[in-house]
């Protein structure tokens, strides 16, 4: 699901038997319903839904409508399927900003805090049939990196202020997030729900007053 048709169709083309692309606006329940129907038609059932929205720091209304509202409307579209089939996993993508906020990102941080509380509340409401967890990554090497850094070019110098707050001394890779999502969706995580997982290289435990390096 995405509005970027070119990128979405290109990804689906790499593995058409396992990937289907549906042009969607995650703020619209009708688009969620359409994506649900396509998934059921193509694959027969839905086991997992992952809520990942890459957005820039724009207006208050836009951030909440993209970061928070889709969790509610996707639940209305997908969770009835999970309840009917007797199982399902919801994986929301939060951020370290919702746990240990950076200055100058107040509204973005607030949206991710909302994601965390929605995750915990949904886990209570839909247990034991549906598990609900969230992943809170640090700054990741995605297409939004430069916008998040507030720079025109991704350089070591521009990354340095962020890397100084990450003990593992690198940014989050999309595969780090995917690996955690794969685990949370698996049977090995069958007793895990309502938890926010920090995939952040230690950022949330880092105290700049500690000169450990």
N, C-alpha and C positions, 0 to 999 in steps of 0.2 A: 504494500500500500504506500503510495506516494503521489505527489503531483508532478514529479520529474519523470515524464513518460520515457524519454530517451534512456536515462540511466536504468529505470525499472525494467524496460523491455530488454535492454542489453544484459542485465543480470539474469532474467528469466531464460534468455536464449542460451546461457551457458549450461543449463540443466533443466530443460523443459519438462522432464518427467517428474521433477520434484519441486520446481519453482513456478508459481503463477504470479503474474503482475496485474494489479488492478489499480488504475488511476483513481485516487481517492483523496478527499480532503478530510483529515482525521477529526475535524470539528463538526462534521455532518453525520447524523445517525443514519441517514439513507445510504451514504457511501459505505458505512460500516456494514449495513445490512447487505449491500451488494457484494462486498468483499467476502462476507460470511457465506453467501449463497454460492459464489464462485468456488470458494475453498471446498465446500461440501460437495459440489458437483464434480470437481476435479479429483479430489482426494478421498471422498467418502465420509470423512469426519474431521473434527478439529480437536486437537489435544492441547495445544499451547497457544497463547497469544502474548506477544511481547510488545510493550508500548514504548517505542523509542522515537523521540521527536528531536531533530536537530534544528535549533532556531537561534537567531541572533537576539541580542538584547534590544528589543524594540519597545513597543508600548505596553502598558500594563494590561490592557484588554487583550492584546494579541498574545502575550506570553501566557496568560491564564487560559485563554481559549485553546491554545495549542499544547501546553504542558499539563494542564489539569483536566479540562473538560473532556478530552478524549477517553480518559480512564472511566468516567461515568457513562458516556454513551457507548463505548465499546463493551462495557459490562452488560448494558441493556441488550446489546445485539448478540454477544457471544456466550455469556454465562448461562442463559437458559439452555443452550446446546450442551454445555458441560453438565448441568444438573440432570438433563434428560438421559445422557449417556452414562452418568454415574462417576465421572472423573474429569479433571482438567487442571491446567496450571496457568495462572496469570503471572507474567513477569513484567513489572513496571521498571522503566529506566529513570532513576533519580539522578542525583549528583552529590558530590561531596559538599557542594554549596548548600544543600539542605541539611547538612549535619555540622559542618564547620565553615560558615560562610566567609567569603572574601568581601572586603569593602568595595563599593561602587557597583555591586550587582544585587542590590537589595530586593528588587521585584523578582528577578530570576531565582534568587535564593528562596524567596517566599513560595514560589510555585513548586520548587522541589521539596520544601518542607511539607507542603500540602500533599504531594505525591506520597511521601513517607507515611503520613497519617491515614491517607486513603488506603494504602497498602495494608496497614495493620488492621484497620476497621473492616475492610473487605475480607481479610483472612478470618476474622471472627464471625462475620455474617455468613460466609459460605462454607465454613468447615462443617463436617469433615470431607465433603465431596470435592471441593475445589481448594487447591492450595494457591496462596497469593504471596509473592515475595517481590523485592525490589533490588536492583543493582545500583550502587552509587559510585560511579567511576570518577577519577580525577580528570583533569583536562586531557582530552584524547586527540590523537592525530587523525582527525577527520576533515571533511571539507569545510567545517566551521572553524577550524583552528585559527586562521588569521583574523576572522571577525571577533573571535573570543579574545584573542591577544590584543585586538585593537590596532593592528598594524597591516600594512600593505604587503609585507613580505615575511615569510617564515624563515628566520635566521637564528643561529645559536644565541646571538645577543638578545633577540626578542624573547626567546624561550627561557633565558637565564633566570629572570625573577620568579617564574613559576617553578622551575626545576629546583630552586633553592629551598622550596617548601615540601619537596617530595624525597624522602630518605632513599628510595630506590634509584634516584637520580635519572629518571627518564619519564616521559609522558606515557599515558595509558594508550595501549594499542587496541584497535577494534577487536582483535582476536582475544585480548584479555577479557573483554566484556562477553564475547561470544562463548568463550570457554566456561565462564561462570553461568551463563544462561543455559548452556548444554547440561551442566551439572544439575542446576535447579529444576530443569525439565525432566530429569531422569528418575528412575526408580530409586537410585541411591539417595535421593533427596526426599523420599516419600514422607518423612516425619518432620519436614521443615516447612513452616508457613509463618507469615507475619513478620519476617525478618528482613532487615535492610543490610545488604552485603556491600562492604566497602572494597572496591577494586581500585585502589588508589595509591599503591606503592608506599603506604604508610602516612599519607598526607594528614589524615584525620587525627593521628596520634602525635604529629610533629609539633614541637614547641620551639620556636626560633630562639628562645632563651637558652636552650640546651645546645651547647657547642660539642656535638658528638662526632663530627667529621674531622 
